[in-house]
Amino acid sequence: MLLNYKQLGQGSPVILIHGLFGSLENLNVIAKALAENFLVINVDLRNHGRSPHSETMDYASMSEDIIALMTHLNITSAHFVGHSMGGKVAMQVAHLFPDKVNRLVVLDIAPVAYQARHTSIFKALKNVASQPIADRKHADTLMQQDIAELGVRQFLLKSLAKDQAGELTWRFNLDVLSNCYENILSDIKANDSCLCDTLFIKGNDSDYILPEYKEAIMTRFKNAKAKIIHGAGHWLHAQKPQAVNKSISDFLLAD
């Protein structure tokens, strides 16, 4: 499967990977900052954005998609930056294909299995998908029944677009994401510790990286260190872009 992607800048390659329900557009703020020093490859994961759809949705398959794209672009190895589910994809690449990863930045996710936390989001998305939608305002009104946070609705609505028939529909493959949700919550496959230099960046107000996950992180990534972004939650790159971009750049450019 050849993923949809955008390239920006020049220099050593950096691959950016978005999270669940997202697209490459979500990481544009990081892409633009990194493009000052790097060749940035910003990707849409399978079943997201403008990439192909598939009935399979697991971390092994998603990591293989990334490797296929690297082969297509003649990239031998790259730095990786991944947010949330995209962070797990990047971690999976680092374990399955260690020679492909130079340095790794993981934004607000840990190499652990998570409990379900998107039930209301799936309900809202399916509600929108079940009926004709006049415009985004109409979709937003429907989603308010299950999602109170305006920011979450605005993020999701970025993936609402007209299909070939001119009907508003979700760009991501909602049925497969729902059916494969347990795979998305699951841990990555890791047998040996990854030795690449790794930076975990956590939003101070987020509960995605908890103190009890430290052992799992250090077991899987021996050369890991952490950075906390104060005043930010799970969407730290949107809430504190300058701090996040500086943390990423400083880490990737360090001698």
CYANA upper distance limits for C-alpha pairs under 8 A (distance plus 0.5 A):
  1 MET  CA     52 PRO  CA      7.69
  1 MET  CA     65 ASP  CA      6.51
  1 MET  CA     68 ALA  CA      7.75
  2 LEU  CA     51 SER  CA      8.03
  2 LEU  CA     52 PRO  CA      8.13
  2 LEU  CA     65 ASP  CA      7.28
  2 LEU  CA     68 ALA  CA      7.27
  2 LEU  CA     69 LEU  CA      6.54
  3 LEU  CA     43 VAL  CA      7.22
  3 LEU  CA     44 ASP  CA      6.71
  3 LEU  CA     45 LEU  CA      7.01
  3 LEU  CA     46 ARG  CA      7.19
  3 LEU  CA     51 SER  CA      5.52
  3 LEU  CA     52 PRO  CA      7.35
  3 LEU  CA     65 ASP  CA      7.37
  3 LEU  CA     66 ILE  CA      8.20
  3 LEU  CA     69 LEU  CA      7.11
  4 ASN  CA     43 VAL  CA      6.44
  4 ASN  CA     44 ASP  CA      5.94
  4 ASN  CA     45 LEU  CA      8.25
  4 ASN  CA     49 GLY  CA      8.35
  4 ASN  CA     50 ARG  CA      6.33
  4 ASN  CA     51 SER  CA      5.27
  4 ASN  CA     52 PRO  CA      8.42
  5 TYR  CA     24 LEU  CA      7.95
  5 TYR  CA     41 ILE  CA      7.01
  5 TYR  CA     42 ASN  CA      5.96
  5 TYR  CA     43 VAL  CA      4.77
  5 TYR  CA     44 ASP  CA      6.60
  6 LYS  CA     40 VAL  CA      8.44
  6 LYS  CA     41 ILE  CA      6.25
  6 LYS  CA     42 ASN  CA      5.75
  6 LYS  CA     43 VAL  CA      7.07
  7 GLN  CA     39 LEU  CA      7.40
  7 GLN  CA     40 VAL  CA      5.97
  7 GLN  CA     41 ILE  CA      5.20
  7 GLN  CA     42 ASN  CA      6.90
  8 LEU  CA     31 ALA  CA      7.75
  8 LEU  CA     32 LYS  CA      7.95
  8 LEU  CA     35 ALA  CA      6.28
  8 LEU  CA     39 LEU  CA      6.33
  8 LEU  CA     40 VAL  CA      5.58
  8 LEU  CA     41 ILE  CA      7.26
  9 GLY  CA     34 LEU  CA      8.37
  9 GLY  CA     35 ALA  CA      4.73
  9 GLY  CA     36 GLU  CA      6.84
  9 GLY  CA     37 ASN  CA      7.68
  9 GLY  CA     38 PHE  CA      6.33
  9 GLY  CA     39 LEU  CA      5.14
  9 GLY  CA     40 VAL  CA      6.62
 10 GLN  CA     35 ALA  CA      7.16
 10 GLN  CA     36 GLU  CA      8.27
 10 GLN  CA     37 ASN  CA      7.29
 10 GLN  CA     38 PHE  CA      5.51
 10 GLN  CA     39 LEU  CA      4.39
 10 GLN  CA     40 VAL  CA      7.82
 11 GLY  CA     37 ASN  CA      6.75
 11 GLY  CA     38 PHE  CA      4.87
 11 GLY  CA     39 LEU  CA      5.37
 12 SER  CA     37 ASN  CA      8.34
 12 SER  CA     38 PHE  CA      5.61
 12 SER  CA     39 LEU  CA      6.13
 12 SER  CA     78 ALA  CA      7.60
 12 SER  CA     79 HIS  CA      8.50
 13 PRO  CA     38 PHE  CA      6.36
 13 PRO  CA     39 LEU  CA      5.07
 13 PRO  CA     40 VAL  CA      6.27
 13 PRO  CA     41 ILE  CA      7.56
 13 PRO  CA     75 ILE  CA      8.14
 13 PRO  CA     77 SER  CA      8.18
 13 PRO  CA     78 ALA  CA      5.56
 13 PRO  CA     79 HIS  CA      6.85
 14 VAL  CA     38 PHE  CA      7.06
 14 VAL  CA     39 LEU  CA      6.61
 14 VAL  CA     40 VAL  CA      5.37
 14 VAL  CA     41 ILE  CA      6.55
 14 VAL  CA     78 ALA  CA      5.92
 14 VAL  CA     79 HIS  CA      5.07
 14 VAL  CA     80 PHE  CA      6.07
 14 VAL  CA     81 VAL  CA      7.72
 15 ILE  CA     40 VAL  CA      6.52
 15 ILE  CA     41 ILE  CA      5.28
 15 ILE  CA     42 ASN  CA      6.45
 15 ILE  CA     43 VAL  CA      7.94
 15 ILE  CA     78 ALA  CA      7.20
 15 ILE  CA     79 HIS  CA      6.74
 15 ILE  CA     80 PHE  CA      5.38
 15 ILE  CA     81 VAL  CA      6.68
 16 LEU  CA     24 LEU  CA      8.28
 16 LEU  CA     27 LEU  CA      7.75
 16 LEU  CA     31 ALA  CA      8.00
 16 LEU  CA     40 VAL  CA      7.74
 16 LEU  CA     41 ILE  CA      6.66
 16 LEU  CA     42 ASN  CA      5.24
 16 LEU  CA     43 VAL  CA      6.79
 16 LEU  CA     80 PHE  CA      6.67
 16 LEU  CA     81 VAL  CA      5.41
 16 LEU  CA     82 GLY  CA      6.25
 17 ILE  CA     24 LEU  CA      7.61
 17 ILE  CA     27 LEU  CA      8.33
 17 ILE  CA     42 ASN  CA      7.09
 17 ILE  CA     43 VAL  CA      6.39
 17 ILE  CA     44 ASP  CA      7.77
 17 ILE  CA     45 LEU  CA      7.80
 17 ILE  CA     80 PHE  CA      8.37
 17 ILE  CA     81 VAL  CA      6.81
 17 ILE  CA     82 GLY  CA      5.04
 17 ILE  CA     83 HIS  CA      6.94
 17 ILE  CA     86 GLY  CA      5.23
 17 ILE  CA     87 GLY  CA      7.50
 17 ILE  CA     89 VAL  CA      8.18
 17 ILE  CA     90 ALA  CA      7.86
 18 HIS  CA     22 GLY  CA      6.54
 18 HIS  CA     23 SER  CA      6.42
 18 HIS  CA     24 LEU  CA      6.52
 18 HIS  CA     26 ASN  CA      7.19
 18 HIS  CA     27 LEU  CA      7.07
 18 HIS  CA     43 VAL  CA      7.99
 18 HIS  CA     44 ASP  CA      7.71
 18 HIS  CA     45 LEU  CA      7.96
 18 HIS  CA     82 GLY  CA      6.56
 18 HIS  CA     83 HIS  CA      5.91
 18 HIS  CA     84 SER  CA      7.76
 18 HIS  CA     85 MET  CA      7.59
 18 HIS  CA     86 GLY  CA      5.35
 18 HIS  CA     87 GLY  CA      8.27
 19 GLY  CA     23 SER  CA      7.98
 19 GLY  CA     82 GLY  CA      8.09
 19 GLY  CA     83 HIS  CA      5.98
 19 GLY  CA     84 SER  CA      5.52
 19 GLY  CA     85 MET  CA      5.00
 19 GLY  CA     86 GLY  CA      5.22
 19 GLY  CA     87 GLY  CA      8.02
 20 LEU  CA     84 SER  CA      7.82
 20 LEU  CA     85 MET  CA      6.19
 20 LEU  CA     86 GLY  CA      8.02
 21 PHE  CA     48 HIS  CA      7.29
 21 PHE  CA    156 LEU  CA      7.22
 21 PHE  CA    159 SER  CA      8.11
 21 PHE  CA    172 PHE  CA      6.99
 22 GLY  CA     26 ASN  CA      6.91
 22 GLY  CA     48 HIS  CA      7.16
 22 GLY  CA     49 GLY  CA      7.61
 22 GLY  CA    155 PHE  CA      8.24
 22 GLY  CA    156 LEU  CA      7.86
 22 GLY  CA    159 SER  CA      7.62
 22 GLY  CA    172 PHE  CA      8.46
 23 SER  CA     27 LEU  CA      8.38
 23 SER  CA     43 VAL  CA      7.98
 23 SER  CA     44 ASP  CA      5.74
 23 SER  CA     45 LEU  CA      7.85
 23 SER  CA     48 HIS  CA      6.56
 23 SER  CA     49 GLY  CA      5.43
 23 SER  CA    159 SER  CA      8.14
 24 LEU  CA     28 ASN  CA      7.41
 24 LEU  CA     42 ASN  CA      6.12
 24 LEU  CA     43 VAL  CA      5.77
 24 LEU  CA     44 ASP  CA      5.67
 24 LEU  CA     49 GLY  CA      7.74
 27 LEU  CA     31 ALA  CA      6.67
 27 LEU  CA     42 ASN  CA      8.05
 27 LEU  CA    237 HIS  CA      8.34
 28 ASN  CA     32 LYS  CA      6.48
 28 ASN  CA     42 ASN  CA      8.46
 29 VAL  CA     33 ALA  CA      7.03
 29 VAL  CA    237 HIS  CA      8.06
 29 VAL  CA    238 ALA  CA      8.20
 29 VAL  CA    241 PRO  CA      7.50
 30 ILE  CA     34 LEU  CA      6.63
 30 ILE  CA    237 HIS  CA      7.91
 30 ILE  CA    241 PRO  CA      8.04
 30 ILE  CA    245 ASN  CA      6.55
 31 ALA  CA     35 ALA  CA      6.47
 31 ALA  CA     40 VAL  CA      6.68
 31 ALA  CA     42 ASN  CA      7.51
 32 LYS  CA     36 GLU  CA      7.76
 33 ALA  CA    245 ASN  CA      7.08
 34 LEU  CA     38 PHE  CA      6.27
 34 LEU  CA     39 LEU  CA      8.40
 34 LEU  CA     40 VAL  CA      7.39
 34 LEU  CA    245 ASN  CA      8.10
 34 LEU  CA    249 SER  CA      7.22
 35 ALA  CA     39 LEU  CA      6.47
 35 ALA  CA     40 VAL  CA      6.41
 44 ASP  CA     48 HIS  CA      6.33
 44 ASP  CA     49 GLY  CA      5.95
 44 ASP  CA     50 ARG  CA      7.05
 44 ASP  CA     51 SER  CA      6.20
 45 LEU  CA     49 GLY  CA      7.83
 45 LEU  CA     51 SER  CA      6.89
 45 LEU  CA     62 MET  CA      7.51
 46 ARG  CA     51 SER  CA      5.92
 46 ARG  CA     52 PRO  CA      6.22
 46 ARG  CA     53 HIS  CA      6.29
 46 ARG  CA     54 SER  CA      7.42
 46 ARG  CA     57 MET  CA      8.21
 46 ARG  CA     62 MET  CA      7.43
 46 ARG  CA     65 ASP  CA      8.34
 47 ASN  CA     51 SER  CA      6.85
 47 ASN  CA     52 PRO  CA      6.59
 47 ASN  CA     53 HIS  CA      4.92
 47 ASN  CA     54 SER  CA      6.88
 47 ASN  CA     57 MET  CA      8.49
 47 ASN  CA    172 PHE  CA      5.74
 47 ASN  CA    173 ASN  CA      5.43
 47 ASN  CA    176 VAL  CA      8.21
 47 ASN  CA    177 LEU  CA      8.19
 48 HIS  CA     52 PRO  CA      8.24
 48 HIS  CA     53 HIS  CA      8.06
 48 HIS  CA    171 ARG  CA      6.86
 48 HIS  CA    172 PHE  CA      4.72
 48 HIS  CA    173 ASN  CA      7.07
 49 GLY  CA    159 SER  CA      7.54
 49 GLY  CA    171 ARG  CA      6.09
 49 GLY  CA    172 PHE  CA      6.43
 50 ARG  CA    171 ARG  CA      7.67
 53 HIS  CA    173 ASN  CA      7.07
 54 SER  CA    176 VAL  CA      8.21
 55 GLU  CA    176 VAL  CA      6.51
 56 THR  CA     61 SER  CA      7.91
 56 THR  CA    176 VAL  CA      8.13
 56 THR  CA    180 CYS  CA      8.20
 57 MET  CA     61 SER  CA      7.23
 57 MET  CA     62 MET  CA      7.60
 57 MET  CA    176 VAL  CA      7.81
 57 MET  CA    177 LEU  CA      7.81
 57 MET  CA    180 CYS  CA      6.57
 57 MET  CA    183 ASN  CA      7.54
 57 MET  CA    184 ILE  CA      8.10
 58 ASP  CA     62 MET  CA      6.72
 58 ASP  CA    180 CYS  CA      8.09
 58 ASP  CA    183 ASN  CA      5.98
 58 ASP  CA    184 ILE  CA      6.96
 59 TYR  CA     63 SER  CA      6.46
 59 TYR  CA     88 LYS  CA      7.85
 59 TYR  CA     89 VAL  CA      6.20
 59 TYR  CA     92 GLN  CA      6.97
 59 TYR  CA    183 ASN  CA      8.10
 59 TYR  CA    184 ILE  CA      7.98
 59 TYR  CA    188 ILE  CA      7.11
 60 ALA  CA     64 GLU  CA      6.76
 60 ALA  CA     92 GLN  CA      7.40
 60 ALA  CA    189 LYS  CA      8.21
 61 SER  CA     65 ASP  CA      6.82
 62 MET  CA     66 ILE  CA      7.08
 62 MET  CA     89 VAL  CA      6.95
 63 SER  CA     67 ILE  CA      6.96
 63 SER  CA     89 VAL  CA      6.25
 63 SER  CA     90 ALA  CA      7.68
 63 SER  CA     92 GLN  CA      6.77
 63 SER  CA     93 VAL  CA      5.66
 64 GLU  CA     68 ALA  CA      6.65
 64 GLU  CA     93 VAL  CA      8.21
 65 ASP  CA     69 LEU  CA      6.78
 66 ILE  CA     70 MET  CA      6.76
 66 ILE  CA     93 VAL  CA      8.38
 67 ILE  CA     71 THR  CA      6.71
 67 ILE  CA     93 VAL  CA      8.48
 68 ALA  CA     72 HIS  CA      6.69
 69 LEU  CA     73 LEU  CA      6.70
 70 MET  CA     74 ASN  CA      6.43
 70 MET  CA     75 ILE  CA      5.40
 70 MET  CA     76 THR  CA      7.50
 70 MET  CA     77 SER  CA      8.38
 71 THR  CA     75 ILE  CA      6.57
 71 THR  CA     76 THR  CA      7.93
 76 THR  CA    100 LYS  CA      6.88
 77 SER  CA     99 ASP  CA      7.38
 77 SER  CA    100 LYS  CA      4.69
 77 SER  CA    101 VAL  CA      6.08
 77 SER  CA    102 ASN  CA      6.96
 78 ALA  CA    100 LYS  CA      6.79
 78 ALA  CA    101 VAL  CA      5.87
 78 ALA  CA    102 ASN  CA      6.01
 78 ALA  CA    103 ARG  CA      7.99
 79 HIS  CA    101 VAL  CA      6.28
 79 HIS  CA    102 ASN  CA      5.48
 79 HIS  CA    103 ARG  CA      5.27
 79 HIS  CA    104 LEU  CA      6.37
 79 HIS  CA    252 LEU  CA      8.10
 80 PHE  CA     90 ALA  CA      6.80
 80 PHE  CA    101 VAL  CA      7.30
 80 PHE  CA    102 ASN  CA      8.10
 80 PHE  CA    103 ARG  CA      6.86
 80 PHE  CA    104 LEU  CA      5.34
 80 PHE  CA    105 VAL  CA      6.56
 81 VAL  CA     87 GLY  CA      7.42
 81 VAL  CA     90 ALA  CA      7.52
 81 VAL  CA    104 LEU  CA      6.58
 81 VAL  CA    105 VAL  CA      5.13
 81 VAL  CA    106 VAL  CA      6.48
 81 VAL  CA    107 LEU  CA      7.95
 82 GLY  CA     86 GLY  CA      4.98
 82 GLY  CA     87 GLY  CA      4.25
 82 GLY  CA     88 LYS  CA      7.79
 82 GLY  CA     89 VAL  CA      7.81
 82 GLY  CA     90 ALA  CA      6.37
 82 GLY  CA    105 VAL  CA      6.99
 82 GLY  CA    106 VAL  CA      5.79
 82 GLY  CA    107 LEU  CA      6.47
 83 HIS  CA     87 GLY  CA      5.11
 83 HIS  CA     88 LYS  CA      8.45
 83 HIS  CA    106 VAL  CA      6.68
 83 HIS  CA    107 LEU  CA      5.00
 83 HIS  CA    108 ASP  CA      7.00
 83 HIS  CA    109 ILE  CA      7.69
 84 SER  CA     88 LYS  CA      7.18
 84 SER  CA    106 VAL  CA      8.22
 84 SER  CA    107 LEU  CA      6.65
 84 SER  CA    108 ASP  CA      6.33
 84 SER  CA    109 ILE  CA      5.53
 85 MET  CA     89 VAL  CA      6.90
 85 MET  CA    109 ILE  CA      7.93
 85 MET  CA    184 ILE  CA      7.65
 86 GLY  CA     90 ALA  CA      6.69
 87 GLY  CA     91 MET  CA      6.64
 87 GLY  CA    105 VAL  CA      8.20
 87 GLY  CA    106 VAL  CA      5.45
 87 GLY  CA    107 LEU  CA      6.68
 87 GLY  CA    108 ASP  CA      8.30
 87 GLY  CA    109 ILE  CA      6.88
 88 LYS  CA     92 GLN  CA      6.52
 88 LYS  CA    106 VAL  CA      8.33
 88 LYS  CA    109 ILE  CA      7.64
 88 LYS  CA    110 ALA  CA      7.92
 88 LYS  CA    111 PRO  CA      7.21
 88 LYS  CA    188 ILE  CA      7.27
 89 VAL  CA     93 VAL  CA      6.75
 90 ALA  CA     94 ALA  CA      6.79
 90 ALA  CA    104 LEU  CA      7.95
 90 ALA  CA    106 VAL  CA      8.12
 91 MET  CA     95 HIS  CA      6.94
 91 MET  CA    104 LEU  CA      8.24
 91 MET  CA    106 VAL  CA      8.23
 91 MET  CA    111 PRO  CA      8.10
 91 MET  CA    188 ILE  CA      7.97
 92 GLN  CA     96 LEU  CA      6.56
 92 GLN  CA    188 ILE  CA      6.32
 92 GLN  CA    189 LYS  CA      7.17
 92 GLN  CA    190 ALA  CA      8.02
 93 VAL  CA     97 PHE  CA      5.81
 93 VAL  CA     98 PRO  CA      7.43
 93 VAL  CA    100 LYS  CA      8.22
 93 VAL  CA    101 VAL  CA      7.99
 94 ALA  CA     98 PRO  CA      5.15
 94 ALA  CA     99 ASP  CA      8.33
 94 ALA  CA    100 LYS  CA      7.71
 94 ALA  CA    101 VAL  CA      6.27
 94 ALA  CA    104 LEU  CA      8.45
 94 ALA  CA    194 CYS  CA      7.12
 94 ALA  CA    196 CYS  CA      8.23
 95 HIS  CA    189 LYS  CA      8.03
 95 HIS  CA    190 ALA  CA      6.43
 95 HIS  CA    191 ASN  CA      8.29
 95 HIS  CA    192 ASP  CA      7.93
 95 HIS  CA    193 SER  CA      8.12
 95 HIS  CA    194 CYS  CA      6.39
 96 LEU  CA    189 LYS  CA      8.48
 96 LEU  CA    190 ALA  CA      8.19
 97 PHE  CA    101 VAL  CA      7.85
 98 PRO  CA    194 CYS  CA      7.62
 98 PRO  CA    196 CYS  CA      8.21
101 VAL  CA    196 CYS  CA      7.64
102 ASN  CA    196 CYS  CA      6.85
102 ASN  CA    197 ASP  CA      7.98
103 ARG  CA    196 CYS  CA      6.34
103 ARG  CA    197 ASP  CA      5.67
103 ARG  CA    198 THR  CA      6.48
103 ARG  CA    252 LEU  CA      7.28
104 LEU  CA    196 CYS  CA      7.50
104 LEU  CA    197 ASP  CA      6.84
104 LEU  CA    198 THR  CA      5.17
104 LEU  CA    199 LEU  CA      6.81
105 VAL  CA    198 THR  CA      6.27
105 VAL  CA    199 LEU  CA      5.28
105 VAL  CA    200 PHE  CA      6.47
105 VAL  CA    201 ILE  CA      7.88
105 VAL  CA    248 ILE  CA      7.52
106 VAL  CA    198 THR  CA      8.06
106 VAL  CA    199 LEU  CA      6.68
106 VAL  CA    200 PHE  CA      5.30
106 VAL  CA    201 ILE  CA      6.69
107 LEU  CA    200 PHE  CA      6.55
107 LEU  CA    201 ILE  CA      5.48
107 LEU  CA    202 LYS  CA      6.80
108 ASP  CA    200 PHE  CA      7.47
108 ASP  CA    201 ILE  CA      6.28
108 ASP  CA    202 LYS  CA      5.12
108 ASP  CA    203 GLY  CA      6.91
108 ASP  CA    206 SER  CA      8.16
108 ASP  CA    208 TYR  CA      6.52
108 ASP  CA    209 ILE  CA      6.75
108 ASP  CA    234 HIS  CA      6.62
108 ASP  CA    236 LEU  CA      8.47
109 ILE  CA    200 PHE  CA      8.43
109 ILE  CA    202 LYS  CA      8.22
109 ILE  CA    208 TYR  CA      6.01
109 ILE  CA    209 ILE  CA      6.31
110 ALA  CA    208 TYR  CA      7.54
110 ALA  CA    209 ILE  CA      6.32
110 ALA  CA    213 TYR  CA      7.43
110 ALA  CA    216 ALA  CA      8.49
110 ALA  CA    217 ILE  CA      7.18
111 PRO  CA    187 ASP  CA      6.30
111 PRO  CA    188 ILE  CA      6.76
111 PRO  CA    216 ALA  CA      7.13
111 PRO  CA    217 ILE  CA      6.79
111 PRO  CA    220 ARG  CA      8.22
112 VAL  CA    186 SER  CA      7.48
112 VAL  CA    187 ASP  CA      5.20
112 VAL  CA    188 ILE  CA      7.81
112 VAL  CA    213 TYR  CA      7.88
112 VAL  CA    216 ALA  CA      7.58
113 ALA  CA    185 LEU  CA      6.08
113 ALA  CA    186 SER  CA      4.87
113 ALA  CA    187 ASP  CA      4.92
114 TYR  CA    185 LEU  CA      5.60
114 TYR  CA    186 SER  CA      6.97
114 TYR  CA    187 ASP  CA      8.30
115 GLN  CA    185 LEU  CA      7.30
116 ALA  CA    185 LEU  CA      7.51
118 HIS  CA    122 PHE  CA      6.69
119 THR  CA    123 LYS  CA      6.78
120 SER  CA    124 ALA  CA      6.69
120 SER  CA    146 ASP  CA      6.06
120 SER  CA    147 ILE  CA      7.13
121 ILE  CA    125 LEU  CA      6.62
121 ILE  CA    146 ASP  CA      7.51
121 ILE  CA    147 ILE  CA      7.17
122 PHE  CA    126 LYS  CA      6.55
122 PHE  CA    178 SER  CA      7.65
123 LYS  CA    127 ASN  CA      6.65
123 LYS  CA    146 ASP  CA      7.58
124 ALA  CA    128 VAL  CA      6.91
124 ALA  CA    142 LEU  CA      7.74
124 ALA  CA    143 MET  CA      5.49
124 ALA  CA    144 GLN  CA      8.45
124 ALA  CA    145 GLN  CA      7.90
124 ALA  CA    146 ASP  CA      6.19
124 ALA  CA    147 ILE  CA      7.59
125 LEU  CA    129 ALA  CA      6.70
125 LEU  CA    143 MET  CA      7.73
125 LEU  CA    174 LEU  CA      8.24
126 LYS  CA    130 SER  CA      6.52
126 LYS  CA    174 LEU  CA      8.22
127 ASN  CA    131 GLN  CA      7.74
127 ASN  CA    142 LEU  CA      7.73
127 ASN  CA    143 MET  CA      8.09
128 VAL  CA    132 PRO  CA      8.37
128 VAL  CA    133 ILE  CA      7.62
128 VAL  CA    139 ALA  CA      6.53
128 VAL  CA    142 LEU  CA      7.12
128 VAL  CA    143 MET  CA      7.72
129 ALA  CA    169 THR  CA      7.11
129 ALA  CA    170 TRP  CA      7.87
132 PRO  CA    167 GLU  CA      8.14
132 PRO  CA    168 LEU  CA      8.19
133 ILE  CA    138 HIS  CA      6.89
133 ILE  CA    139 ALA  CA      6.84
133 ILE  CA    167 GLU  CA      8.07
133 ILE  CA    168 LEU  CA      6.62
134 ALA  CA    138 HIS  CA      6.61
134 ALA  CA    139 ALA  CA      8.32
134 ALA  CA    168 LEU  CA      8.10
135 ASP  CA    139 ALA  CA      7.03
135 ASP  CA    168 LEU  CA      7.85
136 ARG  CA    140 ASP  CA      6.50
136 ARG  CA    157 LEU  CA      7.49
136 ARG  CA    160 LEU  CA      8.07
137 LYS  CA    141 THR  CA      6.71
138 HIS  CA    142 LEU  CA      6.96
139 ALA  CA    143 MET  CA      6.72
139 ALA  CA    157 LEU  CA      8.40
140 ASP  CA    144 GLN  CA      6.75
140 ASP  CA    153 ARG  CA      7.20
140 ASP  CA    157 LEU  CA      8.04
141 THR  CA    145 GLN  CA      7.98
143 MET  CA    147 ILE  CA      6.33
143 MET  CA    153 ARG  CA      7.58
144 GLN  CA    148 ALA  CA      6.11
144 GLN  CA    153 ARG  CA      8.40
147 ILE  CA    152 VAL  CA      7.96
147 ILE  CA    153 ARG  CA      7.39
149 GLU  CA    153 ARG  CA      7.06
150 LEU  CA    154 GLN  CA      6.61
151 GLY  CA    155 PHE  CA      6.66
152 VAL  CA    156 LEU  CA      6.79
153 ARG  CA    157 LEU  CA      6.52
154 GLN  CA    158 LYS  CA      7.08
155 PHE  CA    159 SER  CA      8.31
156 LEU  CA    160 LEU  CA      7.93
159 SER  CA    170 TRP  CA      6.19
159 SER  CA    171 ARG  CA      5.86
159 SER  CA    172 PHE  CA      7.45
160 LEU  CA    168 LEU  CA      6.80
160 LEU  CA    169 THR  CA      5.96
160 LEU  CA    170 TRP  CA      5.14
160 LEU  CA    171 ARG  CA      6.61
161 ALA  CA    167 GLU  CA      8.32
161 ALA  CA    168 LEU  CA      5.64
161 ALA  CA    169 THR  CA      6.06
161 ALA  CA    170 TRP  CA      6.80
161 ALA  CA    171 ARG  CA      6.94
162 LYS  CA    166 GLY  CA      5.52
162 LYS  CA    167 GLU  CA      5.44
162 LYS  CA    168 LEU  CA      4.74
162 LYS  CA    169 THR  CA      6.51
163 ASP  CA    167 GLU  CA      5.96
163 ASP  CA    168 LEU  CA      6.84
163 ASP  CA    169 THR  CA      7.01
170 TRP  CA    174 LEU  CA      7.75
173 ASN  CA    177 LEU  CA      6.70
174 LEU  CA    178 SER  CA      6.58
175 ASP  CA    179 ASN  CA      6.59
176 VAL  CA    180 CYS  CA      6.30
177 LEU  CA    181 TYR  CA      6.15
180 CYS  CA    184 ILE  CA      7.15
181 TYR  CA    185 LEU  CA      6.81
182 GLU  CA    186 SER  CA      6.63
190 ALA  CA    220 ARG  CA      7.61
192 ASP  CA    220 ARG  CA      7.52
193 SER  CA    219 THR  CA      6.73
193 SER  CA    220 ARG  CA      5.00
193 SER  CA    221 PHE  CA      6.09
193 SER  CA    222 LYS  CA      6.88
194 CYS  CA    220 ARG  CA      6.36
194 CYS  CA    221 PHE  CA      5.43
194 CYS  CA    222 LYS  CA      7.05
194 CYS  CA    223 ASN  CA      8.44
195 LEU  CA    221 PHE  CA      6.65
195 LEU  CA    222 LYS  CA      6.34
195 LEU  CA    223 ASN  CA      6.40
196 CYS  CA    221 PHE  CA      7.91
196 CYS  CA    223 ASN  CA      6.94
197 ASP  CA    223 ASN  CA      5.68
197 ASP  CA    224 ALA  CA      6.63
198 THR  CA    221 PHE  CA      7.49
198 THR  CA    223 ASN  CA      6.58
198 THR  CA    224 ALA  CA      5.02
198 THR  CA    225 LYS  CA      6.91
199 LEU  CA    224 ALA  CA      6.16
199 LEU  CA    225 LYS  CA      5.64
199 LEU  CA    226 ALA  CA      6.09
199 LEU  CA    227 LYS  CA      7.73
199 LEU  CA    251 PHE  CA      7.98
200 PHE  CA    224 ALA  CA      7.64
200 PHE  CA    225 LYS  CA      6.78
200 PHE  CA    226 ALA  CA      5.24
200 PHE  CA    227 LYS  CA      6.75
201 ILE  CA    226 ALA  CA      6.31
201 ILE  CA    227 LYS  CA      5.23
201 ILE  CA    228 ILE  CA      6.27
201 ILE  CA    229 ILE  CA      7.63
201 ILE  CA    244 VAL  CA      8.40
202 LYS  CA    206 SER  CA      7.73
202 LYS  CA    209 ILE  CA      7.19
202 LYS  CA    226 ALA  CA      8.01
202 LYS  CA    227 LYS  CA      6.76
202 LYS  CA    228 ILE  CA      5.36
202 LYS  CA    229 ILE  CA      6.61
202 LYS  CA    233 GLY  CA      8.44
202 LYS  CA    234 HIS  CA      8.15
202 LYS  CA    236 LEU  CA      8.22
203 GLY  CA    228 ILE  CA      6.40
203 GLY  CA    229 ILE  CA      5.49
203 GLY  CA    230 HIS  CA      6.92
203 GLY  CA    231 GLY  CA      7.86
203 GLY  CA    232 ALA  CA      5.28
203 GLY  CA    233 GLY  CA      5.02
203 GLY  CA    234 HIS  CA      6.21
203 GLY  CA    235 TRP  CA      8.10
203 GLY  CA    236 LEU  CA      6.08
204 ASN  CA    228 ILE  CA      6.36
204 ASN  CA    229 ILE  CA      6.15
204 ASN  CA    230 HIS  CA      5.50
204 ASN  CA    231 GLY  CA      6.90
204 ASN  CA    232 ALA  CA      6.29
204 ASN  CA    233 GLY  CA      6.63
205 ASP  CA    230 HIS  CA      7.92
205 ASP  CA    231 GLY  CA      7.25
205 ASP  CA    232 ALA  CA      6.22
205 ASP  CA    233 GLY  CA      4.99
205 ASP  CA    234 HIS  CA      7.94
206 SER  CA    232 ALA  CA      7.87
206 SER  CA    233 GLY  CA      4.89
206 SER  CA    234 HIS  CA      5.63
207 ASP  CA    234 HIS  CA      8.32
208 TYR  CA    234 HIS  CA      7.72
209 ILE  CA    213 TYR  CA      7.05
210 LEU  CA    214 LYS  CA      7.97
213 TYR  CA    217 ILE  CA      6.80
214 LYS  CA    218 MET  CA      6.61
215 GLU  CA    219 THR  CA      6.44
216 ALA  CA    220 ARG  CA      6.67
217 ILE  CA    221 PHE  CA      6.28
217 ILE  CA    222 LYS  CA      8.47
217 ILE  CA    224 ALA  CA      8.07
218 MET  CA    222 LYS  CA      5.69
218 MET  CA    223 ASN  CA      8.09
218 MET  CA    224 ALA  CA      7.04
227 LYS  CA    247 SER  CA      8.17
229 ILE  CA    236 LEU  CA      7.76
229 ILE  CA    240 LYS  CA      8.08
229 ILE  CA    243 ALA  CA      7.53
229 ILE  CA    244 VAL  CA      7.68
231 GLY  CA    239 GLN  CA      8.40
231 GLY  CA    240 LYS  CA      8.09
232 ALA  CA    236 LEU  CA      5.48
232 ALA  CA    239 GLN  CA      6.30
232 ALA  CA    240 LYS  CA      6.88
233 GLY  CA    239 GLN  CA      8.13
235 TRP  CA    239 GLN  CA      6.74
236 LEU  CA    240 LYS  CA      6.08
236 LEU  CA    241 PRO  CA      7.58
236 LEU  CA    244 VAL  CA      7.60
237 HIS  CA    241 PRO  CA      5.13
237 HIS  CA    244 VAL  CA      6.23
237 HIS  CA    245 ASN  CA      8.05
240 LYS  CA    244 VAL  CA      6.71
241 PRO  CA    245 ASN  CA      6.33
242 GLN  CA    246 LYS  CA      6.55
243 ALA  CA    247 SER  CA      6.69
244 VAL  CA    248 ILE  CA      6.74
245 ASN  CA    249 SER  CA      6.54
246 LYS  CA    250 ASP  CA      6.37
247 SER  CA    251 PHE  CA      6.71
248 ILE  CA    252 LEU  CA      6.70
249 SER  CA    253 LEU  CA      6.39
250 ASP  CA    254 ALA  CA      6.38
